Structure formats: C-alpha cells, structure tokens
Amino acid sequence: MMSDLLGVILKSWAIVAIAAVLSGVSGCSGSDMGGNATPGGDGTDRLMDYPDQRLVAPVNDLPNPYQRVHPWGELPTGPYEPGDYDGRASFIGFGEGPDGNYYALTRCIRNSCTGSDNPPLVSFDREGNLLKTWGSGLFDFPHGFSVDPEGYVWATDQRNHQVFKFSLEGELMLTLGERDVQGDPPNNLSQPTAVAIAANGDIFVAEGHSNDDSTVAHRVSKWAPDGTFIMSFGEFGTAPGDFRTPHALAFDSQGRLFVGDRHNNRIQIFDQEGKFLDLWYQFGRPSGIAITPDDRIYVADSESYDFHNPGWMKGIRIGSARDGSVDYFIRDLEPTTISHSGAEGVGVDSDGNVFGATVRRRMLEKYVPEI
C-alpha cells in the first residue's frame, strides 16, 4: 500500500513539474518541447511525443498594449443601442480590402439569417461609416470569412454547406457546394467553417462543426482558383493531422496553412499539400486566426476557461507565426464567463488596429495599439 501511495505522489509531482516547464516555454511548438515529429504525407507516420495539451500552463499573464474603442462602426441595423440586444446582428468575420475599406460578415439579425432579409455582408470606410450591404437571401448561418490578396470577399454558410466568392462591389463570382446538400467534394461540402486563399489563388475550406464524429467530415479541402477540386486531408481525431472542429484558416508569409483545430485546443500547421508540420497549444482555444504580412499572428479565443479549456481566459493572443512566441493578450471583457463570449472572428488592418467580431455580445470591437 505504501509503495502504491508513493507511486501516486511521484506521478502527481511529475505532472506538476511538466506543467511548470511548459509554462516557461514561449513558443511551445513541437520542436521547442522536444517533439519528434516525422509525419509522412499520408499521415501514417505522424508525431509521437507532443505533450498532453492539458499539461500546458495557461497563457494569460501578458501585457495588453491596446485601447478598446466601443461602440465602433455604423451597424447595418442602425446605430448601436446598448439596450437593443435583440435588434443587433452578431459579427463573425472582419477584414481589410486592398481599397483600404473594411469588410465584415454578420449573422443578419440576432444570430442567424434564417428567414431574414437582412444582408449579412457589409463594408465600412475607415471611420466606420456604412458603405454597402449585400448577400440577402443567400445565407442561413454565415460562418467563415476572408478577403483575399486580389480583393475578393469570401464567406461560408455552415448550415447550407456552401462557400461564396464576391467582388468588393458584392457581385457573386463563384459558388462551391450545393445548397442544403451535405456531402463530399467535388460537388458537396460538409458544414464549411472557414475559407482562406493561397497566394496562387488556390482555395482552402475547413469543414465540420461538431465536437464528435457525427458530422460527415472533419477536414480541409482544396480547390483550384477556377473551382476545380484538388484534394482533401484530415479526419476526426486527436492525433496530429486529425481535427475536431477545424474552425479557422490563415496563411503565413511562407505559405504555410494554419488551422484552428478548436475542439482539440490547438493550432495545427501544414504545407499546402496537407503535410503536417507542427502544432501549437499556446494560443488557447482558437476560434479565429489572422496573420499579417510580417507574420504577426492574432488568435481569437472565445470559448476557453470552462470545461472546454480550463484555466485559459478568453481573449485575443498576439505573437509570432514564425516561432510561436506569444507577446500580448487582449483580455476579453468576460474572460472567465462560462458561456461562449468574446471575439470569434479577428481581423487586423494595415495600421495595426485589431478588430474583434463578437457573436454573443453582437458587436464589432476595435482595439487601437498604444505601442
């Protein structure tokens, strides 16, 4: 009995020691933590010794050199009124266009476009004046959003299983997937959550928005610029290269694809052929990812702290997409609330202003750097 008790004590101290070591690691990538990742392109020889995410100490105590500006922007439903919660739309995505204007994706009224004639896509000038709205009747549940390098606006509809490409003027240019049909490429999609466009115009779409294997797919699919299907990679699971709710996509300056693997509380990094390169825990539970041309990474965590990711506060973590270091943390207004809160989508403009697209509070939040 004494030996059994001693074993339990030693095991407990080992866990504490590992967590303490990990808390002092700024990058927390596989290479930083002694990972021996030698994954094959087919996923059969994937990593062996990344630590359990539950042993990674929360990254909460970082400076916040940003000033919150709120209210900001002219909402498509009219001026922001603090008491008019049901009259506001949830925001889910934000980006800057090459014209210097801002573009955003909303969920029409409240948190859904079902049965609504409100347009979910909006554009603003830099002062927040509403310029244009479009997309009425196309969407059921808007989800993923991006503005590509050529100036096209992309948005996904999770429930209708479609992806749309628009010009900055709101003209529909391309549609992927059949409306209301869930399935596999090339003709169908399964709950598309995010879309990102590579430098060569290839289209990457994350699919699957459940926390279990009940969805048709948990994967990333790739199309050529003209909409010709190329490939898919990933499946439901917790191993490197697997996904549980791939929720966000972004490219760094090297062309590496960053996937916010939300229910696994990690970011995974791949090349554009789907080969696993690395995984990072230190940015929390990722709902949204933005990477600027100088490889600054901004990760919106809207679901941590409760049982999803205990101890990690909600907010936007900012660091380097090159080495995985985390430098700043814009703590959410409700960082420890149990319910879903805070920015789910995140965007950064060319002046370094950070924009949080918030779902539960139904607003855009602007953060101005003081550095």
N, C-alpha and C positions, 0 to 999 in steps of 0.2 A: 504493500500500500504506500509506504514511504517513497519507494522508487517511482511509483506512478505519479504521486503528487509532485515529486521533484521534476519529472518529465513535463508535467503541465506548466510548472513555474518557468522552466527553461524555455519552453515553447512560447509562452507569453512574453518573456523578456526578448526573445528573438524577434518577434513581431514588432515590438516597440522599437527595438534597435534599427530594424529595416526601415520603419516609417521615419525615424529620426534622420537616417542617412538620406532618404529620398527627399525629405523636406529641405535639405540643404542643396539639392541639385537644381540649378536654374533651368536647364533645358529639359531634363527627364526624357530624352529620346532613348531609343534602344541602345545606341552606341554609348550615350552618357552613362547608362545604367549597366553596362557590361552585357548587353544583349548580343546574342549570337545568331543574328538573323541571316539566313542564307536561303531565302524563299525562291522557289522555282516559279517560272511564269505560269505554270499550270496549278500552282497552289499546293502541290503535293509535298513540298519540302519547306514548309513555312516555319517561321520562328519558334524557337523552343523555350526561351527563358526571359521574356519580358515579365516583370513582377506583376502580381495581382494588383489591379487598379485600386482595390480597397485599402491597400497598404500605403498609398501615396498620400502624403500630408496635404491638406487643402491649401491652395494658393489664394489667400485672402488679404494678407497684410502687405499691401503695396501702395505706393503713393498714387494720388489721383490729381494730376495737374490739369483738370478740365473744369470749366464752369458750365453748369446746366442752364440752358435758355428754354424757358417754357412759360406760356404757350408759344409755339413757333409754327408758322405756316397757316395759310387760309385753307381750312378743311373743305372738301368737296360738298359737305352737307351744310356749310355755313360757318360762321365764327365759332371758335371754341367757347363752350359754355360749361364751366365746371360741374353744374348740377344736371346737365343734359346727357347723362351717360348713355341712355338708350338711343339718343339721336346721333351718336358718333359711330364712325367706322373704325374697326381695328386695322392697324397697319401691319404689313407682313414683310415688305421689302422696300429698299431705297438705293438709289444710285445716281451718280452724276453723269450727264451726257457729254459728248465732245463739244456741244454747243455752249457748255457752261451752265445749262439749266439742270434742275433736279427732276428725277422721275421716281415715282413710288407706286406700290401696289397695295390696295386696300381690300377689305372684305365687305365692300358696299355699305351696308348698314348693320350695326351691331357686329356680328362675327360670321356672317355668311352672305353670299349673293343669291342664295336660293329664292326664287320668286321675286327678286328685286330688280328694278330697272335702273338702279344707281350704277354709274360707271366705276369699275374698280381701278382703272389706270388713270393716274393724274400726273401733271407736270407743273412745276413751280419755277419762278425766277429765283435768283439768289437771295432775295429779300423775303421769300415765302409767299409771294402773290401767286394765286392760282392762274395758270395759263391755259390748260387744256385738260379735258377728261375724255376717256373713251373705253370701249370694251363692254358696254351694256349688253346683257343677254348672252354673253359668251361663256361666262363662268358660273360655276356652282360654289366651289370652295377654293379661291385663289391661294397659292402657297409659295412656290419658288419664283425668284425674280432676279434678273441681272440686266445690265446694259453692256453690250459687247464693245470691243475696241473700234468697230466700224460705226457704232452709233445706232445699233438696233436694240430694241427693247424686247426682252424675253420674259414670259410668265408661264407658270404651270397651273393646271387645275387638278388638284388631288382627286376630287370625287368624280370628275368627268373623264379622268385619265387622258388628259391632253396637254400638249405644250404648244404655245403660240409665239410667233415672231412678228414684231410690229416695227414699222418705221417710226422715227421720232414724231411724225405727224399723226400716228395712230392707224396707218394703213396695215392691214393684215397681210403678211408676206409669206408665211409658211405655217402649216399645222402638222404636228406629229400626233398620231393616235386617233382612234375613232371615239366619238363622243359616247359616253356611257358604256363603253365596252372595255372590260378589264382583261388583260392578257399579256402576251409576249410580243416583242418586236419580231419582224419589222413592222407589222401593221398596228400592233396594240401596245399599250403601256399599262403599268400597274401602280396606281397611286403615285404619280410623279411629284416629288417633294422639292426638287431643286434643279436648276439648269445653269450651266456655265459654258462659255465658248472659248476654245483654244485660240492661240494666235493665228493658226492656219485656217480657222473657221469651223473646225470640227465641233460638233455639238455633243455635250455630255449631259446626261439626265440621271438623277438619282431616283430610284423607285422603291416604294414600300414604306408605309407609315403606321405600322403596328409594332408592338413590342414583342410579338411572338411570331410563330411561323404560320399564322392563319392567312397572311397575305400571299398573293401569288408569287411575289418576289421581294427579295431584299438585295438590290444590285445597282450597278451603274451601267448604263447603256450608252453607246456611242454611234453617232451618225455623221456622215459627210456633210459639208455645207449645203448641198442640194437636197438633203433629206434622205439620202441612201443609207440604209442601215449597215453598220460595220461589225459591231461586236457587243457583247455584254460580259461583265465579270462580277463575281461576288455571289454569296448565298447567305442564308440565315445562319448565324452562329456567333461565337465569341472569339474564335481563333483569328490571328492576323489575316487580313484579306476577307474575312467574313463581316457581315453587317447585321445590326439590329436597329432599324430606322435610320438609314442614311439620309440626313436631313439638310445638309448644306454642302456646296461645292465652290471651290475657288482655285485659281492657278497662281503660282508664284512666277518670278521672272525667268526661272529655268524651265518653265512649262510643266512642273510637277503638279499633279492634281491632289488637292487637299479635300478630304471627305469628312464632314462632321458626322461621325458614327454615334448618334446621340444616345441611344439606349445602352450602348457599351461605354459611355462616358469617355470618349476619346476622339482624337483626330487621327485618321489614317492617311498616309501619303503614298501615292502611286505614280508610276510613269504613265504615259498616255496609251500604253498597250495593256494596262491593267496589272502590271507587275508591282507587287507590294514592296515598298521601300522602307517605311518606318511608321511608328505610331507614337503619339504624344498624349499624355494624360493631363499635363499641367495647365491646360486652358479650360478645364472644367467640363461641363456637360454641354456640348456645342449645339446650339440651335441655328446660328448664323455665322458665316465667316466672310470677311473681306480682306483682301491683300492688295496693298498699293504697289506701284511700280518699283519702289525702293525696298520691297519685301518687308514692310511692316504688316503684321497680321493683327486683326481685330476679331475677337471671338465673342459672340453674344451667348450668354448662359442664362436661360430663362426658366430653368426647371430644377436647379440644384437645391441643396440644403435638406430637403425632406428625404424620404426613403430612396428616392431616385439616386441621390449622390450626397450622402450625409456629410455635414460639416462644411461643404463648399457653398459659399454665398453666391447669390445671383448677381449678375452684372456683366460688364464688358471687359475682358482681359486683353491687354495690348502687349505685343512683343515682337520678336524677330521670327520671320518664316525661314530664315537661313539656319539658325542654330537652336531655335525653340525656346530661347530665353523669354521670360515674362517680365516686363518692366513696370507696367501700370495696371491699375484696376479701377474702373469706373463702377463703383458700387451702386447697385440698384436702390431705388427708394424703398423697396421692400425686400431686402436681401435675404431675410430668413423666414419669409412667409411660407406657409406650407403649400398654398395654392400656386398654380402657374402664374408667373408675373414677369414684368420687365421686358426688355427688348428681345424679340425673337429674331428679327432681321436687323442687319447692321450695314451701314454704308459710310464711306469716308470721301470727302470732296478734296479738290486739289489744294485747298488752303489748310488741310489737316483737321477740319471740323468733322466730328463724329456724329452720326445720326442713328438713333435707335428707333426701329419700327416696333411698336409695342402692341400686343394683342389684347391682353386683359384690361389695361388702362385706356386702350383705344386712343392713341395719340402718336405724334412724332415728337421725339425728344432730341434737341440739338445740344452738343457738348463742344464748347469752344476751348481750344488749348490755351493755357496760360504760360507756356514754355516757349 
